[in-house]
Amino acid sequence: MTEPEPPTNLPADRRQFALEVVEQLRRAGHEALWAGGCVRDLLLERTPTDYDVATSAHPEQVRKLFGPRRTLSVGAAFGVIIVLGRNAGAGQVEVATFRNDAQYSDGRRPDAITFSTASEDAARRDFTINGMFYDPISQKVIDYVGGSADLQRGLIRAIGDADARIAEDKLRMLRAVRFAARFGFAIESATEAALQRHADQLSIVSGERMTAEMHKTLVTPGRELAVRTWASTGLLKVLLPTVAADWSTTGERICSLLRALQPCVWTSALSALLLPGFEKQTEVERASLLDDLKGRLKFSNDELAQLKFALTAQAQLTHAQQLAWSQLQPLLIHPHRSVAIDVLRARVLCGELAEIQLETVDARLALQPEQLNPTPLVDGQLLQSLGLRPGPRFKELINQARAAQLDGQLLDQSAAITWLKTQGN
């Protein structure tokens, strides 16, 4: 029997593999450097999640050097080759040829590229903190764009002309806000002004890409700063128009909730963001909001279900202490209860609700499984054994019996049967 491989040290393995990629390119006579986000993270003393390599080698030279079995040419048209590690722990490295980009007609990808030098490659990137290179062999930072200084200042600054960088890829507006929120940085004034000038153009970005950025942003500790920036720059009008329309009256409450929110899944943060407006909406307006999230922003059915439950459950959770157990218990066994409770907890922490409501919920959740969700005394099989025929009445009787069981009015199946016999057909 083959012994299982010991667990790998993923960050160390990936860093080592990225170093080996650079070394192999150098031995073949090519310039090669680590590039982009991994350099930024190293300078911030954070462990990079992945490593990118920029090189003077052209895509066909990279493929020849590492071999077709260890390379993927999914981005070869843009000078990018994926090099695969020899094991899962090493992961993969994106190797990109130094390049210049032509016009971005679709606001996302360049129409064409030309291969270039490291300094020219740096100049076509988005923000200075993402435009640096690092030589892992000599352990030196190579900075053509002033990224090191902006890291020290805590600034998100577009490389070169901010309007041009945004014109190339409109999603960069959301990325600027996300980086500011992630690192607690400020957005440099000229860059922020460009966001304001071009915010309405975000609408040409696909719903999937906008949602992915919202997701990444709302799970950061700086989510409140991010949402304030979305609002002040006009990006919120494109992302969530109904929230933007009510921002003058609901904005401070939204920020209070986001500030109080504990580390959570992104749908919890989005629920807190939507709640103040949702509470004021009619059923038709609420349905329209959810339709917009699904149609325009391409939310999954599961994400929509989480949001809908978290938002609608607040009306009852607000009065958890006063609810009968038969009213509260279904909320606490719901598959999306954690999202709703995240929001409830934030409401208590920011002083919007009395602590007793959350204490009631937490105490109930601490019950043993058989107490929190006891086996129902009445089901369809029992009803049929008593001579009742399946039909709409079945569900009504099962629900009534379940409520009576949870509220202590039916203690065992014998009592349930006696009760059922009094209900008729």
N, C-alpha and C positions, 0 to 999 in steps of 0.2 A: 504494500500500500504506500502511495506517495505521500510524503509529509507535506502538510499545507505550508505555503510560503509565509514567513513571518510578516506582520504588518509593516508597511513602509512608512517612512517619515516623509509624507507627501511634500511639504514645502521644501525640505532639503533635497529630496530627489528631483523635484522639478527645477530647482535652482542649478543643481549639478548638471542636469541634462541640457539646460539652456547654456551653461558654460561650455559644455562639450560641443554644442552646435556652433558656437562662436569659434572655438578652437579649430574645428574641422574646416570651417570656411576660411579661416586665416591660413591654415596649412596649405590650402589650395590656392592661395594668393589673392584672396578677396578681402576687402574691408568688411568688418562685421562688428556690430555693437548691439547691446540691449537698448530698447527704445520704448518711449511712451510711458504708460501708467506704471510699469514695474520700476522705472527709474524714479518717478515721483514718489512711489510708496517706499522705496529704499531710503530716499532722502528724508522722508517723514518717519523713518524707523518703524515702518509697518511691513508685515510680511506680504509680499505680492501673491495674489492668487494665481497669476500666470505670468509668463515672460514672453515678450515679443523681441524678435531680432530684426534689425534693419541691416542691409548689406549692399555692397556694390555688385554682387553676383546676380545675374539675370535668372529668371525662373527656370529656364531649361538647364542652366548650370547647377542650380540647387537640386533639381530632380536627378541629374546625372550623378552629383556628388553623393547624395544620400540614398539613391536607388528608388525605383518605382514602387517597391513594396513598402517603403517607409515614408512615402510622400503622397500628398493629396493635392491636386491642382485646382481645387474648387475656386480659388481666387486668382488664377494665373493671368487672366485678362487685366487685372489691376496690379500685377507684379507680386502676388502673394502665393506662397506655397506652404502647406502645412507639413511639418516634419514630425513623424510619430516616434515616441520613445520606445525603448526595447521592452518596457514593462508598464503596467498600469500606473505605478507610482510616479514614473517619469512624465506621464501625461503627453502633451504635444506642444510644439512651439510653432508659432506663426512667423515665417521668414518672409519679409517684404523687401523688395528691391527699392533702393533710394529712387524717388520719382518726383516729377512735377505733374500736377493735374491740370487738364484743360477745363473748359467751362462745364458747370454742373447744370445741364438743361432741366433735369427732373428734380433739382433741389435735394438730391441724395447722393448720386454717384457721378464721378467725372465722365464726360463723354469720351475722353481719351487720356492716355498718360504717356509721358516720355521719361525714360530713365535718366537719373541725375546724380547729384552729389549729396552727401549727408547734410550740408548746410541748406541746400535747396529743399531737401526733403523735410527738414525741420520747419521751414517757412510755410509749408502747405498744411501743416497740422492745425488743430483747433485752438487750444489754449497753451499759454507759455509753460504751465506746470506739466503739460503732457507732451511738450515738444523737445525734451532733453534726451540725450543719449548717455550711455554708461559703458565704459570699457571694462569688462569684468576681469580682464587679465592684468591690466595696469591699475585697475581700481580707481579710474578717474572719470569724473563727470565731464561731458562735452556739451556745452550749453551755448547755442547760437541765438537763442531767443529771449534770454533773461528769465528763464524759468526758476532758477535757483533763488534769485532775488525776490521773485513774487511768492515763492514758497515761504521765505522768511517774513515777508510782509503779510502773508495770509491773504493773497489777492488772486481772483480768477480774472485773467486778462486775455482777450483774444490776441492771437499772433498777428501782427501787422494791422491791417484795416479790419475792424470788427464787422462793418457792413459787408465786406467781401467774404469774410469767413461764414457769416450767416447765410449769405446768398448761395454759397456752395451747398450748405446742408442746413435746412431750417431746424432740424432736430437739435442742433448745437445750442439753441436757445434753452431748451429744457436741460441739456447736459450742463450748461453753465450753472443753472440753479441747483442741479443735483450735486455737483462738485462743491459748491458753496455750502450746501446743507451737510454734506458728508464730512467735510473737513472743518466746518465752522469758519469759513473764509468769507470775505466780502467780495462782491463783484465790482471790479474796477469801473469807474464812472463812465468812461467812454464806451465800454462794453455793455454796461447796463442801459445806457442811452440807446444803443443799437438794438437791444432787446425790445425796448419800448417802440422804436420805429418800425420794427418788423414783426411784432407779436401776432398781428392778424394773419400773417403768411404761414403761421404754424398749421393752419387748416389744410395745407396741401400734403402734410405728412400723414402717412397711413395710421389708422386707428391702432393697429398692433404696436407700432413703434412708439406712439404717444403713451399707450397704456404701459408698455414695458418701462419707460422712463418714470412714469408716475409711481409704478410699483417700487422701483429702486429708490426713488426719492422719499416716499412715505415711510419706509422702514428705517430711515436714518434718524438719529437723535435730533437732527436739525430740521425735522419736518415742519415745525412752526415757521421758521425762517423761510423755508422753501415756499410754503403756501402764501405767506405775506409777499414774497417776491413775485410769485405768479400773479397775485392781485395787483401789485403796484406797477408791474410792467405791461399788463394787459393779456398775459398768457392764459390767465384763468378764464377769460371770456371765451377762449377757444376750447380749453380743456373741459370746463364744467360751466356752461353758460348760466344755468340757474343759480349756481352758487355765486358767480360773479355779479349777477343782477341784484342780489340781496346783501352783497358784501358790506355795504355801509351800515347795515343794521345787525348783521349776524357775524361779521368778521371777528370781532373781539371774543365773542363766545366760542367760535370755532377755534381760535388760537388758544384760548384757555383750555379747551378740551384736548387739543393736540399736545399742549405743553404737559398736561397731566397724564397723558397716555403712557402706560408702561411699554417696554419692548414687546412688540406684537407682530402678528402677520399684517400684511399690507391692507387687507380688507377691513381690519379693525380701525386702522387709521383713516381709511376712506369713509367708513361708516361715521366716525366722529366728525369728519369734515362735512358730510352731507346732512347730518342729523338736524341742525337748527333750521335749515330750509325745509327738510322733509316733514318736520312737525307741523309746518304751516300749510303744507300743500294739500289739495284735495286728492281723492283717490285717483281721479283721472290724471292729475299732474304727476302723481307718484308713478303711475303706470307709464306715463310718457318719459319720465326720467330714466326708468329701468330699460325701456325700449331704446333710448338714446345710447345708453351705456353698452347695450348689446349690439346695436346696429352700427353706430359710428365708431365707438371705441373698441368693439370686438371683444367684450368681456365674455368669458366662458359661462356656461350655464351654472357651474358650481360657484363661481365668483358672484354671479347675480343672486343665487340662492342665499349665499352668506350675507350679502348686503341687505337683501329684503328681510331676512329673519332678524338680523341685528337691529335694523331700524324699526321694524314693526313691533318687536318684542319690548322696546323701551317703554311703551305706554303702560304695560303691565309690570315690568321690573321696577319702574319708578315707585310702585306701591307694593313691593314684594311682601313686606311685613303684614299688610292687611289682606293679602290674597288667601283664599282657601287653598289647601294643599293640592286639591284637584285642579286648580287654575295655575299654580306655580310649577307643579311637578312636570307637566309636558314641556315647559320651557327649559327646564334643567336637564332633561334627557335628550333634547333635540341635538342632532349631529352638528349644528352650527352654534351651539350655546357659547363656546369660548369667545367667539367674535362679539356676541351681544354682551357678554359679561365684561370683556375688555372695555367696552364703551361705558357700561354702567360703572365700572371701577373709576374710570377717568372722571365721570360726572360727580362721583363722591369726592374724589381727591381735589377737584377744583372748587368744591364747596357748593355745587349745584344741587346735590341731594344729601339727605341725612345719612350718616354712616349706618344706621340701623337697617336700611334697605340692603346694603351690600353684606352686612353681617348676617342677615337672614339667609341670603343666597349662599354665602360661604358655609354656613352651618348646615344647611340642607345638602349641599354638595359633599360634605364630609360624612354623610350617612353611609352605612354599609350598603352595598349594591342591592341586597334583598329588601332594604328599607327604602332606598331611593327609587327603585323601580321593581316592586314586587310582581310576581307572576300574576297575570289577570285571573280573577275568579270566574269570569264569563268569557267564552269565545263562541265562535260559530258552531263548533262541534257540539258544545253543551246545549246550545239553543235547538239544534236539530234533534238531539236526543230527547228533548222535552216536547217534541212534536211541532215545533215552530218551523214554518217554511221560509227558506231564504227570500230576502226582499229588502226594500229600503228600511224596514223596521229593524232588521238585524243590527245594522250599524248604530242606530239610535239606542237600542237596548244595551249593546256592548258599551257604548260611551257612557250611558247613564249608570250602568253597573260599575264601570271603572271609576267614575267620579265618587260614587257612594263608597266604594272600597277604599280609595285614597283618603277620604274624609272620615273613615272609621265607622261608617254606618253599616257596612257589610264586612263581617269579620272572617267569614269562612265560606266555602262553597255551599254548604248546607243552607246558610242564611241567604246566599245569593239565589239558590234554587227556589226557596220559599218566596223570596221577593219577586222572582221572575213569574211565578205562578199567579201572582196578583196583577200582572201587567196585561194579561190577555194576548191575543194575536194581533 
